[in-house]
Amino acid sequence: MEGLEGYLDSKEAVAVGEIGLDLVPGMAPVEVQERAFVAQLDMAAQRRLPVLVHCRKAHGRMLDILGAYRGRVVAVMHSFSGSVEIMERFLDLGCYISFSGSVTRDSAKKYHRCARVVPPERLLLETDAPSIATQTTVASRVEPLHTVEIAVKVAQLRGVSVEEVCRWSTQNAGRVFELERKGEGA
């Protein structure tokens, strides 16, 4: 895709994203989204950077595209919204699964099922502030400190301590984004 050549010249970049596919009505045509997404994946692969993947109503197509990049790009499935079966297919591709405020909602049974079974070494936490509400906070008021609410819920669902969930997520973020190598610490 033209115009992307100098996009990531910064040595400080730790990832490419949020990139992906959104197939809800009113979004750009799927062909346009796919062309941009593939160009961004190519850029990430060339620079050996992980990607933060937005996937809305596009799990099947996303699995196909990411399958072509298996072993070349590490993907984080941002604010994961699929089923356990879909999650397992992303995990098979080497993806990490990130949970946002959606998992804190009492009615979010599908998210709860995923949070219970995602392997600890592939779990990440995020807020997606200010786009996604938590059980206790409206989306427009969500900020990074609400990651604690997400960790508490995941810990409750898994029957482990909050500290353990935070340790998993922090270690995984350090590994995915190579924060120690880049001097950020993990």
C-alpha positions as CSV (number, residue, x, y, z in Angstrom):
1,M,0.0,0.0,0.0
2,E,1.5,3.3,-1.0
3,G,2.5,5.8,1.6
4,L,3.4,3.3,4.3
5,E,7.1,3.2,3.6
6,G,8.2,5.7,6.3
7,Y,5.3,5.1,8.6
8,L,7.3,3.2,11.3
9,D,10.7,4.7,11.2
10,S,10.7,5.2,15.0
11,K,13.0,2.8,16.9
12,E,10.6,3.3,19.8
13,A,7.6,1.5,18.2
14,V,6.7,-1.8,20.0
15,A,3.7,-2.8,17.9
16,V,1.6,-2.0,14.9
17,G,-2.0,-1.4,15.7
18,E,-4.8,-1.3,16.3
19,I,-5.4,-2.8,12.8
20,G,-7.8,-5.3,11.5
21,L,-11.3,-5.9,10.1
22,D,-14.7,-4.5,11.2
23,L,-17.6,-6.0,9.2
24,V,-20.5,-4.2,11.0
25,P,-22.7,-2.1,8.7
26,G,-21.5,1.3,7.8
27,M,-17.8,0.4,7.7
28,A,-15.5,0.5,4.7
29,P,-16.0,-2.3,2.1
30,V,-14.3,-5.5,3.2
31,E,-12.0,-5.5,0.2
32,V,-10.6,-2.0,1.2
33,Q,-10.2,-3.1,4.8
34,E,-8.4,-6.3,3.8
35,R,-6.0,-4.5,1.5
36,A,-5.1,-2.1,4.2
37,F,-4.8,-4.9,6.8
38,V,-2.5,-7.0,4.7
39,A,-0.3,-4.0,3.9
40,Q,-0.1,-3.3,7.7
41,L,0.7,-7.0,8.4
42,D,3.4,-6.9,5.8
43,M,4.9,-3.8,7.4
44,A,4.8,-5.4,10.8
45,A,6.4,-8.6,9.5
46,Q,9.2,-6.6,7.8
47,R,9.9,-4.7,11.0
48,R,9.4,-7.8,13.2
49,L,6.8,-6.0,15.3
50,P,3.7,-7.6,16.9
51,V,0.2,-6.5,15.8
52,L,-2.8,-5.4,17.9
53,V,-5.8,-6.8,16.0
54,H,-9.3,-5.4,15.9
55,C,-11.7,-8.1,14.8
56,R,-15.4,-7.4,14.8
57,K,-17.8,-9.8,13.0
58,A,-14.9,-11.1,11.0
59,H,-13.4,-14.0,12.8
60,G,-13.5,-16.5,9.9
61,R,-11.8,-14.1,7.5
62,M,-9.4,-13.0,10.2
63,L,-8.3,-16.6,10.8
64,D,-7.6,-17.0,7.1
65,I,-5.5,-13.8,6.8
66,L,-3.6,-14.4,10.1
67,G,-3.0,-18.0,9.1
68,A,-1.0,-16.7,6.1
69,Y,1.3,-14.8,8.6
70,R,1.8,-17.6,11.0
71,G,5.4,-17.6,12.3
72,R,6.0,-14.1,10.7
73,V,3.8,-11.9,12.9
74,V,2.7,-12.2,16.5
75,A,-0.9,-11.1,16.9
76,V,-2.7,-9.9,20.0
77,M,-6.5,-10.3,19.6
78,H,-7.5,-7.0,21.1
79,S,-10.7,-6.9,23.3
80,F,-11.4,-10.5,22.2
81,S,-15.1,-11.1,21.5
82,G,-15.3,-14.6,20.0
83,S,-16.3,-18.0,21.4
84,V,-14.0,-20.5,23.0
85,E,-13.9,-22.5,19.8
86,I,-12.8,-19.4,17.8
87,M,-10.3,-18.5,20.5
88,E,-8.7,-21.9,20.3
89,R,-8.2,-21.4,16.6
90,F,-6.5,-18.1,17.2
91,L,-4.3,-19.7,19.9
92,D,-3.3,-22.4,17.4
93,L,-2.0,-19.6,15.2
94,G,0.1,-18.3,18.1
95,C,-2.1,-15.4,19.0
96,Y,-2.4,-13.8,22.4
97,I,-5.9,-13.1,23.8
98,S,-6.6,-9.7,25.4
99,F,-9.6,-9.1,27.6
100,S,-11.2,-5.7,28.1
101,G,-14.0,-4.3,30.2
102,S,-16.5,-6.5,28.5
103,V,-15.4,-9.5,30.6
104,T,-16.4,-7.7,33.8
105,R,-20.1,-7.6,32.9
106,D,-22.3,-10.1,34.6
107,S,-24.1,-10.9,31.4
108,A,-20.9,-11.5,29.3
109,K,-21.1,-15.3,29.6
110,K,-19.2,-15.9,26.3
111,Y,-16.3,-13.7,27.5
112,H,-16.4,-15.5,30.9
113,R,-16.0,-18.9,29.2
114,C,-12.9,-17.7,27.3
115,A,-11.3,-16.0,30.3
116,R,-11.6,-19.3,32.2
117,V,-9.8,-21.4,29.7
118,V,-7.3,-19.2,27.9
119,P,-3.8,-20.4,28.7
120,P,-2.1,-18.2,31.3
121,E,0.9,-17.7,28.9
122,R,-1.4,-16.2,26.3
123,L,-3.6,-13.9,28.4
124,L,-3.4,-10.1,28.3
125,L,-5.5,-7.4,30.0
126,E,-6.6,-4.0,28.6
127,T,-9.3,-1.4,29.1
128,D,-9.8,-0.2,25.5
129,A,-10.4,3.2,27.2
130,P,-12.6,5.1,26.5
131,S,-14.5,2.7,24.1
132,I,-15.6,-0.2,26.3
133,A,-17.4,0.0,29.6
134,T,-16.8,-2.2,32.6
135,Q,-19.5,-3.5,34.9
136,T,-19.0,-0.5,37.1
137,T,-17.9,2.3,34.8
138,V,-19.4,3.8,31.6
139,A,-17.1,3.7,28.6
140,S,-16.5,7.4,28.5
141,R,-15.0,7.3,32.0
142,V,-12.9,4.1,31.6
143,E,-9.2,4.7,31.9
144,P,-6.1,2.5,32.4
145,L,-6.7,2.2,36.2
146,H,-9.8,0.1,35.4
147,T,-7.5,-2.7,34.3
148,V,-7.6,-3.7,37.9
149,E,-11.4,-4.4,37.6
150,I,-10.7,-6.6,34.6
151,A,-7.9,-8.5,36.5
152,V,-10.2,-9.0,39.5
153,K,-13.0,-10.5,37.3
154,V,-10.6,-12.8,35.4
155,A,-9.1,-13.9,38.7
156,Q,-12.6,-14.6,40.1
157,L,-13.5,-16.5,37.0
158,R,-10.4,-18.6,37.1
159,G,-10.3,-19.1,40.9
160,V,-6.8,-17.7,41.3
161,S,-5.4,-14.5,42.9
162,V,-5.5,-11.1,41.3
163,E,-1.8,-11.0,41.7
164,E,-1.4,-14.1,39.7
165,V,-3.5,-12.8,36.8
166,C,-1.6,-9.5,36.9
167,R,1.7,-11.4,36.8
168,W,0.6,-13.4,33.8
169,S,-0.5,-10.4,31.9
170,T,2.6,-8.4,32.7
171,Q,5.0,-11.1,31.8
172,N,3.1,-11.8,28.5
173,A,3.1,-8.1,27.6
174,G,6.8,-7.9,28.3
175,R,7.4,-10.9,26.0
176,V,5.0,-9.8,23.2
177,F,6.3,-6.2,23.1
178,E,9.9,-7.1,24.0
179,L,9.8,-4.4,26.7
180,E,12.9,-5.6,28.5
181,R,14.9,-5.5,25.2
182,K,13.7,-2.0,24.5
183,G,14.6,-0.8,28.0
184,E,11.0,-0.5,29.4
185,G,11.1,-3.4,31.9
186,A,8.3,-5.8,32.3
